[in-house]
């Protein structure tokens, strides 16, 4: 037989390295999914619910009770309300809660390529849910007690002092700010004609589909959302272009 070419001899170790790397990636992915689906255990607790959720939930959208390609087992919601003060003066009032994601679902129905504006609320809900899972229970209690008078510069040391990881605090504050801006612009477009938007409040919900054994009698609509509620936030005014964009999005 002819001798093996030098090029092939060089390529073989490289191919082996690529195959081994892929095997490691597959193994890590399989272990992460197995821990996500597994009941509470010392190993699962050591890895952390937040870390597992950050890997499995936003990217693969799989619940703990199922593994399946293309199967979405998690539904999330983003709701907004506002405190509106009359232009003529006098006492203001809070509006009703509006589930923005439910309205977006109606707008996206039968749409092969939904508008990006109708996807923002759900993505905010996904990231805020993840941010709250990443915080410790003590930090979540701090978040629930925040008001419009609490400045971000004072909130950070308070949250970091309650325990948990500093990067989790930064992640939460980034999406808390995004949600405040989105809620403010949405509220201005929806209720701004009736007065001045003074404060806004938002909440995010998360629910999973019923277990396979219950799906014959229970649908996803029958499952209640588990909510993370946030306190009132000072309304964000935004640029004229941003307000015009939300006017078109909300009133379309």
C-alpha positions in Angstrom: 0.0 0.0 0.0 1.2 3.5 -0.7 2.5 5.5 2.3 0.0 7.9 4.1 0.5 11.5 2.7 2.1 13.9 5.2 -1.0 16.2 5.0 -3.4 13.4 6.0 -1.1 12.5 9.0 -1.3 16.2 10.1 -5.1 16.4 9.6 -5.9 13.3 11.6 -5.0 14.8 15.1 -6.9 17.9 14.2 -10.0 16.0 13.3 -9.8 14.0 16.5 -9.5 17.2 18.5 -12.7 18.6 16.9 -14.6 15.4 17.5 -13.5 15.3 21.1 -14.5 18.9 21.6 -18.0 18.2 20.2 -18.3 15.2 22.5 -17.5 17.4 25.5 -20.1 20.0 24.4 -22.7 17.3 24.0 -21.9 15.8 27.4 -22.1 19.2 29.2 -25.4 20.0 27.5 -26.8 16.6 28.5 -25.7 17.0 32.1 -27.2 20.5 32.3 -30.6 19.2 30.9 -30.5 16.2 33.3 -29.9 18.5 36.3 -32.7 20.9 35.1 -35.2 18.0 34.9 -34.0 16.3 38.1 -35.7 16.9 41.5 -33.9 18.8 44.1 -30.6 17.3 45.2 -27.3 18.4 46.7 -25.6 18.4 43.2 -28.5 20.4 41.6 -28.5 22.9 44.5 -24.8 23.3 44.2 -25.1 24.2 40.6 -27.9 26.6 41.3 -31.4 27.1 39.9 -30.4 30.5 38.3 -27.5 29.0 36.4 -29.5 26.2 35.1 -32.4 28.5 34.1 -30.0 30.9 32.3 -28.8 28.0 30.2 -31.9 26.0 29.5 -34.8 28.4 29.7 -34.1 31.5 27.5 -32.2 29.6 24.8 -34.0 26.2 24.6 -37.4 27.1 26.1 -37.8 23.7 27.7 -39.5 23.0 31.0 -38.2 20.7 33.6 -40.8 18.1 32.8 -39.9 17.5 29.1 -37.1 17.3 26.7 -38.0 17.8 23.0 -36.7 19.7 20.0 -38.9 22.6 19.2 -41.2 22.0 22.2 -42.0 25.2 24.2 -43.1 24.4 27.7 -42.8 27.9 29.3 -45.2 30.8 28.9 -44.3 34.2 30.2 -46.2 37.5 30.6 -45.4 41.2 31.0 -48.1 43.5 32.5 -48.1 47.2 33.0 -50.1 49.8 34.8 -49.6 53.5 35.4 -50.5 56.3 37.9 -52.0 59.1 35.9 -52.4 62.7 37.3 -55.0 64.9 35.6 -53.6 67.8 33.6 -56.1 70.1 35.3 -54.8 69.2 38.7 -56.3 67.1 41.5 -55.8 63.6 42.7 -54.5 61.0 40.2 -55.4 57.4 40.0 -53.9 54.1 39.0 -55.0 52.4 35.7 -56.0 48.8 35.3 -53.3 46.2 34.6 -52.7 45.5 31.0 -51.1 42.2 29.9 -48.9 43.4 27.0 -47.8 40.0 26.0 -51.5 38.8 25.6 -52.1 41.8 23.2 -48.9 40.9 21.3 -50.0 37.3 21.0 -53.2 38.5 19.3 -51.2 40.8 17.0 -48.8 38.0 16.1 -51.4 35.4 15.4 -51.0 34.0 11.8 -47.9 36.2 11.3 -45.0 34.3 9.8 -42.6 37.1 10.7 -43.9 39.1 13.7 -42.8 42.7 14.1 -40.0 43.2 16.5 -42.1 45.6 18.6 -44.5 42.8 19.4 -41.7 40.6 20.8 -40.1 43.0 23.2 -42.4 42.5 26.1 -42.0 38.7 26.1 -38.2 39.1 25.9 -38.3 41.5 28.9 -40.4 39.0 30.8 -37.9 36.2 30.1 -34.9 38.2 31.2 -36.7 39.7 34.3 -37.8 36.2 35.4 -34.2 35.0 35.0 -32.9 38.1 36.9 -35.2 37.3 39.8 -34.3 33.6 39.8 -30.6 34.7 40.0 -31.2 36.8 43.1 -31.3 35.3 46.6 -34.6 35.2 48.6 -33.4 38.1 50.7 -32.6 40.1 47.6 -36.1 39.4 46.2 -37.6 40.8 49.4 -35.6 44.0 48.8 -36.8 44.2 45.2 -40.5 43.8 46.3 -40.0 46.7 48.7 -38.5 49.2 46.2 -40.5 52.3 45.5 -40.2 55.2 43.0 -38.1 57.1 45.5 -35.3 54.5 45.6 -32.4 55.6 43.3 -30.4 52.9 41.4 -27.2 54.2 43.1 -28.6 53.3 46.5 -30.4 50.1 45.4 -27.2 48.4 44.3 -25.4 48.4 47.7 -28.6 47.4 49.4 -29.0 44.4 47.1 -25.4 43.4 47.3 -25.5 43.7 51.1 -28.4 41.2 51.1 -26.2 38.5 49.7 -25.9 36.8 46.4 -23.6 37.5 43.5 -22.8 41.1 42.4 -23.2 40.2 38.7 -26.8 39.1 39.5 -27.5 42.5 40.9 -26.1 44.2 37.8 -28.1 41.9 35.6 -31.3 42.7 37.5 -30.7 46.5 37.5 -30.1 46.5 33.7 -33.4 44.8 32.9 -35.3 46.7 35.6 -34.2 49.9 33.8 -35.2 48.5 30.4 -38.6 47.4 31.8 -39.2 50.8 33.4 -38.4 52.6 30.1 -40.6 50.2 28.1 -43.5 50.5 30.6 -43.2 54.3 30.7 -43.4 54.7 26.9 -46.2 52.2 26.6 -48.1 54.0 29.4 -47.6 57.3 27.7 -49.0 56.0 24.4 -52.0 54.2 26.0 -53.0 56.6 28.8 -51.1 59.8 28.2 -54.0 61.6 26.5 -55.9 61.4 29.8 -53.3 63.1 31.9 -49.7 63.0 33.0 -47.9 59.7 33.6 -46.3 60.1 37.0 -45.3 56.5 37.8 -45.4 53.1 36.2 -45.5 49.6 37.6 -44.9 46.3 36.0 -45.0 42.6 36.8 -43.8 39.5 35.0 -45.4 36.0 35.1 -44.2 32.5 34.3 -46.1 29.3 33.9 -45.4 25.8 32.5 -47.7 23.5 30.5 -49.5 20.9 32.5 -47.9 17.5 32.9 -48.5 15.0 30.2 -50.9 13.0 32.4 -53.1 16.1 32.9 -53.2 17.5 29.4 -56.4 15.8 28.5 -58.3 17.8 31.0 -56.1 20.9 31.6 -54.8 23.4 29.0 -52.1 26.0 29.4 -54.8 28.7 29.7 -56.0 26.9 32.9 -52.6 27.3 34.6 -52.2 30.5 36.6 -49.1 32.6 36.2 -46.6 32.8 39.1 -45.8 36.5 39.2 -42.9 38.6 40.3 -44.3 42.0 41.1 -42.2 45.2 41.2 -42.9 48.4 43.0 -43.8 51.7 41.4 -41.1 53.4 39.2 -40.7 57.0 38.2 -41.9 57.5 34.7 -39.3 57.7 31.9 -40.1 60.5 29.4 -38.1 59.4 26.4 -37.3 61.1 23.2 -40.0 62.4 20.7 -39.0 59.6 18.2 -39.4 56.9 20.9 -42.8 58.3 21.9 -43.9 58.4 18.2 -42.7 54.8 17.8 -44.7 53.6 20.8 -47.8 55.6 19.6 -47.7 53.6 16.4 -47.1 50.3 18.3 -49.8 50.7 20.9 -52.5 52.3 18.9 -52.1 50.2 15.7 
